[in-house]
Amino acid sequence: PTAYEIALLGCDDARIATLNTEFRSKPTPTNVLSWPDQDLAAEADGGAPERPEADPHAQEEPLFLGDIAISYDTCAREAADQGKPLADHITHLIAHATLHLLGYDHIRDQDATLMEGLEVEILGKMGIANPY
């Protein structure tokens, strides 16, 4: 874990709505957003993303994977609506966003299946139930 770095912004619905508008042209709050530092996405639907590559000139610096913003307001509302512990829901969304930083996505069907399977596996190792 010390070989990688992620910037995490915890915010409210107003701030994440501004970010969602600015970066996705969607003027509404959302639960989590991510901005990968490298485009690692697989070309083939269901394929494994590329591995992140460190700068060969960096001396023992952690590899920056990207930024994540997460809205407490939306997460708290979703957790309550779904009857889930807030901590579990936030952990799921951070795992989800981290997978985005690593090149995973859920737009195409097989990519979604791969990504959701990894989320379930990761959360299971943490003692968190399948969120789907």
C-alpha positions as CSV (number, residue, x, y, z in Angstrom):
1,P,0.0,0.0,0.0
2,T,2.9,2.4,0.5
3,A,3.8,2.1,-3.2
4,Y,0.6,3.9,-4.3
5,E,-1.2,7.1,-3.4
6,I,-4.7,8.4,-3.9
7,A,-6.1,11.8,-3.1
8,L,-9.5,11.5,-1.3
9,L,-11.9,14.4,-0.9
10,G,-14.8,14.0,1.5
11,C,-17.5,16.6,0.7
12,D,-21.2,17.5,0.9
13,D,-23.8,17.3,-1.9
14,A,-23.2,20.9,-2.9
15,R,-19.5,20.4,-3.6
16,I,-19.9,17.1,-5.4
17,A,-22.7,18.6,-7.5
18,T,-20.3,21.3,-8.6
19,L,-17.7,18.7,-9.5
20,N,-20.2,16.6,-11.3
21,T,-21.3,19.6,-13.3
22,E,-17.8,20.7,-14.1
23,F,-16.4,17.3,-15.1
24,R,-19.4,15.3,-16.3
25,S,-22.0,18.0,-17.2
26,K,-24.4,16.5,-14.8
27,P,-25.7,19.3,-12.4
28,T,-26.7,16.9,-9.6
29,P,-25.1,15.4,-6.6
30,T,-23.7,11.9,-6.9
31,N,-22.2,9.5,-4.3
32,V,-18.6,9.2,-5.7
33,L,-16.5,10.5,-8.5
34,S,-13.0,9.5,-9.6
35,W,-10.3,10.9,-11.8
36,P,-7.6,8.4,-12.8
37,D,-4.1,9.7,-13.3
38,Q,-3.5,7.2,-16.1
39,D,-5.9,5.7,-18.7
40,L,-5.5,2.0,-17.9
41,A,-8.8,0.8,-19.4
42,A,-8.9,-2.5,-21.4
43,E,-9.8,-2.2,-25.0
44,A,-11.8,-5.5,-25.1
45,D,-15.1,-5.7,-23.1
46,G,-14.3,-7.8,-20.0
47,G,-10.5,-7.6,-20.5
48,A,-8.1,-6.8,-17.6
49,P,-6.9,-3.2,-17.5
50,E,-3.2,-2.4,-17.9
51,R,-1.2,-2.2,-14.8
52,P,-0.2,1.3,-13.5
53,E,3.3,2.3,-14.4
54,A,5.6,4.3,-12.2
55,D,7.8,7.1,-13.4
56,P,11.2,5.5,-13.9
57,H,12.8,8.7,-12.7
58,A,10.9,8.8,-9.4
59,Q,13.0,7.8,-6.5
60,E,11.0,5.7,-4.0
61,E,8.0,8.0,-4.5
62,P,4.5,6.4,-4.3
63,L,2.7,6.0,-7.6
64,F,-0.2,8.5,-7.8
65,L,-3.3,6.6,-9.0
66,G,-5.7,9.6,-9.0
67,D,-8.4,11.5,-7.2
68,I,-11.6,10.4,-5.5
69,A,-14.4,12.7,-4.2
70,I,-17.2,11.2,-2.1
71,S,-20.3,12.9,-0.7
72,Y,-21.2,12.2,2.8
73,D,-24.8,13.5,2.3
74,T,-25.5,11.2,-0.7
75,C,-23.8,8.2,1.0
76,A,-25.7,8.7,4.2
77,R,-29.0,8.9,2.3
78,E,-28.3,5.9,0.2
79,A,-27.2,3.8,3.2
80,A,-30.4,4.6,5.1
81,D,-32.6,3.9,2.0
82,Q,-30.9,0.6,1.4
83,G,-30.7,-0.4,5.1
84,K,-26.9,-0.7,5.1
85,P,-24.4,0.4,7.6
86,L,-23.0,3.8,6.4
87,A,-19.4,2.6,6.9
88,D,-20.0,-0.5,4.7
89,H,-21.5,1.7,2.0
90,I,-18.7,4.2,2.1
91,T,-16.1,1.4,2.0
92,H,-17.9,-0.1,-1.0
93,L,-17.8,3.2,-2.9
94,I,-14.2,3.9,-2.1
95,A,-13.3,0.4,-3.4
96,H,-15.5,1.0,-6.4
97,A,-13.7,4.4,-7.2
98,T,-10.3,2.8,-6.6
99,L,-11.1,0.2,-9.2
100,H,-12.0,3.0,-11.6
101,L,-8.5,4.5,-10.9
102,L,-7.0,1.2,-11.8
103,G,-8.8,1.1,-15.2
104,Y,-12.0,-0.9,-14.4
105,D,-15.3,0.4,-15.6
106,H,-19.0,-0.7,-15.8
107,I,-20.3,0.8,-19.0
108,R,-19.9,-2.3,-21.1
109,D,-21.6,-5.5,-19.8
110,Q,-18.6,-7.8,-19.4
111,D,-16.6,-4.9,-17.9
112,A,-19.4,-4.4,-15.3
113,T,-19.4,-8.1,-14.5
114,L,-15.7,-8.1,-14.0
115,M,-15.7,-5.0,-11.8
116,E,-18.7,-6.0,-9.7
117,G,-17.1,-9.4,-9.1
118,L,-13.9,-7.7,-7.9
119,E,-15.9,-5.4,-5.6
120,V,-17.7,-8.4,-4.0
121,E,-14.4,-10.2,-3.6
122,I,-12.7,-7.2,-2.0
123,L,-15.6,-6.4,0.3
124,G,-16.0,-10.1,1.3
125,K,-12.3,-10.1,2.4
126,M,-13.2,-7.1,4.6
127,G,-16.3,-8.8,6.1
128,I,-18.7,-6.7,4.2
129,A,-21.7,-8.3,2.5
130,N,-22.3,-8.3,-1.2
131,P,-23.7,-4.8,-2.0
132,Y,-25.5,-6.0,-5.1
